[in-house]
Amino acid sequence: MNSRDYYQLLGVQRGSDQKVIRQAYRRLAREHHPDVNPGDTRAEQKFKEINEAYEVLSDPDSRQKYDQYGDQWKHADQFGARQRGGGFSPHGRMGNSFDLGGLGADDIFGGLFGGGRRQPRKGEDIEVKASLTMEESYTGAVRTVEKRNEQESDGQSRRIEVSIPSGVRDGARIRISGAGRKGMSGGRSGDMFVVVTILKHSRFERKGDDLHAQIAVEMVDAVLGGEAVIPTIKGVDLALKIPPESQNGQVFRLVGQGMPHGNDEYGDLYAHLNVTLPMNLSEREQKLFQEMRDLRAE
């Protein structure tokens, strides 16, 4: 990964501002997210690279170090200390990088000071939570989460934007590679896992990629036939034709009106009829019901 240019990975110019970088990241993260490309290992690797690039370029301090030191940016503080002490620099007078022959900065400094190297240790993974409405789950969303910088005595936290793909389910864990605790002795950072919670909806219940909704229908429409207005998660109402003699609890399937999954594929919406009985009957209505009861008794 370190041999790749972070700017090229995001498809932006080196002088691009944070808005351009953020927009490029959102677009690519949505395109290559593992939930959108299940089982695609290449997409998963690309997603990791995109997140690593954005993590560096979205932070002014790490971006400045990357612009100066390239793929050795993590050792910028060590290089700076050596330069102040009159030692070597990873760059020439004109800023050209020297080839370290496959040796990392820890190898070089370990040799200079004569100390043995500790084994690199991966940093700890961390978890943060993100809540979405069901509508946001349908469209996809961006959440800004905070990661506390445990190395800072003032307890400052870092804000990270996370692209959550459309169709995400309750309890999904979205991994942000390298956004966890920093590793020890040159070990790579841990990962951040964003745990998604989908808030309960007042009308829809999700089962897999399908949605279920209770639809109130007047008794006369259920008996004689009619139309019912069916709301959808997209915010567009549909007209459902109710056939005569429809029963309470009868289910109608609206294909493709559920939650998104895969590439341009959607679950279905199941409308459950809830037949409502009339109240406050007039004298004429009561007589009509009496006549109907007498007729059916015969």
N, C-alpha and C positions, 0 to 999 in steps of 0.2 A: 504494500500500500504506500510506503514512504517514498517509493520511486515515482509515484504518480504526482502530477501537478494538481494541487487542490483547485486552482482557478479553472483549469481545463476540465476537471471532473464536474464542476458546477456549470461550465459553459459560459463563464463571465470573464471580462477583462481584469487585469490586475488593478486598475484604478477604479473599479466599480465601487459605488457606495453601498451601504448596508441594505438599503431597500432593494437594490437590484440583486444582491446576493441572497437575500431572504426570499424574494419571489422565485428565483431560480431553484433554491432548495425545496420550496414547497411543491413546485411543479414536478421535480425529479423524484422527491420522496413519495409523492402520491402515485407516480407512474411505476416505481420499482418496489413498493411496499410488499412484504411477504404475504400479507393478508389479501392483497389484490392479485398476487402471482403465486398461489399455493403450489408447493413442490418445485418451484423454479429456483434452483441453487444459484444460477447466474444472477437472477434478479435480487436474491437475498444478499449476495456478495456486493452487488452494485449499491444496494441500499446501505450497507455498512460503510462503504467508501464515501457515499454522499454525506452521511451523518458525521463521519470523521472530518471530512473537509469543512462542513458547515460549522462544526464545533470550534475549529481553529479560526476560520475566517470571520465568524460572528463575534468573536471577542477581540477588541482593539489591541490588547496587550499581546496575545498569542499571534494575532495576524501580523503585528509589527515584527515580532521575532521571526515568523515564517518568511516574511518578505526579505529579511536581512540574512538569515542563515539557511533558508531552504529546508530540506528534510532533516537537518540537524537542529531545528528550532527549539526542541525541548531542552537542549544543552546550552541555550543562549546565555544564561546566567554564569555558567562555568567558563564559557568562552570569554565573556566580558571580564570576569575576574582575572583570567590569564592575560588578557590584553593589558589590563591595568598594571599587572605585575611584570610586563615586558616579555611575556612568553609568546608562543606561536598563536596565530589566529587561523580559523578555518577558512578565511578568505584572504586573497592577495590584496595588494595595494589598491587595485582597481575593482575590488569586490568579487573577483572570480573565485569560485569554490575549488579547494584542493580535493583530490580523490584520497579518502582515508584508507583505501585498500581493503575495504570490507570491515574495518575496525570501527566500532562505535566510540563515542566520546568517553564512555566509562572505561573502555579498554585503555585508551590513551592516558587519561588522568590517573587511572589505577597504576599504570606503569611508571608515570612520572613521580608519584608520591610513594611508590614502593609498597603500597598496601594491598592486601588480598581483597578480591571482590566478593561481596555477598551475593548469593544466588538471587536473581530477579524474582520478585513476588508480585503476582497480579493483585491489583487493588480490589477492594470489596465492591460487590454489586449493591445498588441501592434501589428502593422502590418509591415512587410517588403516585398519587392518585389523581385521576381526572374524571369529572362527571360530565356527561353529555345528555341532552334531550334526545328523544327518539328521532326527532326531525334532523338533528345534527348527526346522529348515527346514519341516517339515510343519505345525507349529502356529503358527509365527511366534515372535519373541522380542524382547526388549529388551536392548540392550547399552549400557553406559556407556563412552564413549571419552574420552580426555584430549586437550585442545588446549592446547599450551603458549602462554602469553601472552608474545609476544616483546617487548611494550612494558614488561614488568616486569623490573627488574634482578635481583630475587630468583629469577627463573625459575619462578614459580608457574604451575601449569597449571589449566585449567578443565575440569570434568567435564561432558560433554554426554550426555544419554540419547537413544538412537537406536531408533526403532521399526522392526524388520525384519519385513516382511510374510510371511505364510505362503506356502509354495511357492517361496521365493526360490531361485535357482540359484547354483551355484558360479561365482565370478567376477563376480557382479552388483555394480554400483556404485550405491550409494544416495546421492543428493545432498542435503546439508543446506544450503539456500541461506543465504548470508551468514555461515557459520560458519568461513570461512577467514581468511586474513590481512587485517588492516585496510587499507582503501584510503588513498591519499595525496591530500591537498588536497581532502578532502570526497568522494572517490570511494567507491563502495560496496565493502563487504568482499567478498573472494573466497568461494568455496564450499568446503565440506568434502565429500569423497567417501569413503564407507565401503565398502571393498572386502571382499566376503563370501567366505569360504572354508568349504566344506562338508567336514567331516571324513569320512574313509573309514569306511564301515559294515562291520561284521563279517559281515552276512548279505545286505544289499540292495545292488544296484548300480543307479544311476539313469541312465536314458537318456531325455533330454527330460523329459516328465512321467510316464513309465512307470518302474516298478521291476521288477527281475529278481532271482530268488532260486533257489538250488539246494536241492531238496527230496529228502532221503534216503528211499528206499522199499525195503523188503525185497523180495527176488526173488520170494518166493511171492506177495506182494500184487500185484506187477507182473504175474505170470503168471495168477493166479487172480482178481485184482480185490480191492479193499479200500478203505481210507480212509487219508488222510494228513493230518496236522495242519499247517496253513499259517499261520505267524505273519505279522502285518501290521505296517506302520509305526505304526499307531495303538495297537499293543500288545494287540490282540484276536486270538486264534487262530481260524481258520476250518477246517472239515472239508471236505476235497476228496475226492470219490469217484473212485477209480482204477479204470477199466474193465479187464476181463481182457485179457491179452496186451499191456499197455502196454509201450512200448520205452524203453530207456535214452536220456535226452536229450529225450524227448517233452515238449512244452511245453503247459501249460494256462493259459488266460487268465482272470483274476479281474477282472471289470469294476469300475471305480471304486475300486479298492484301491491306486491309485498316489498321486502327489503332487497337491496342489491347484493349480488355475490358473483364472483368471477368476472368475466368480461362481458358486459352488457347483458347479464342474466339477472332475473329478479324472481323472488318468491311470489306467492299469490296472497290475495286478501279474501278471507272467508267472512261473509256477512251472515250473522245469526239473527233470524227474525224474532223479534220480541213483540208479540201481538198485544196491543193495549185494548182493554175493555172500555166501553163508553160509560161516562158518569153523568149525573144530573139530567137523566132522561126526561124529555117532555111527555105529556100525556099521550100524544100521538105516537111517539116512539115506543112507549110501553105497550100500547095496543098492538103495534106491528110485531113486537117481539112475542106477545101473547099469541097472535095469529100464527106466527112461525112455529111456536112450540106446539100449538094444536095441530097444525098441518103435519109436523114431523111425528106426532104421536099417532096419527092415523096410518 
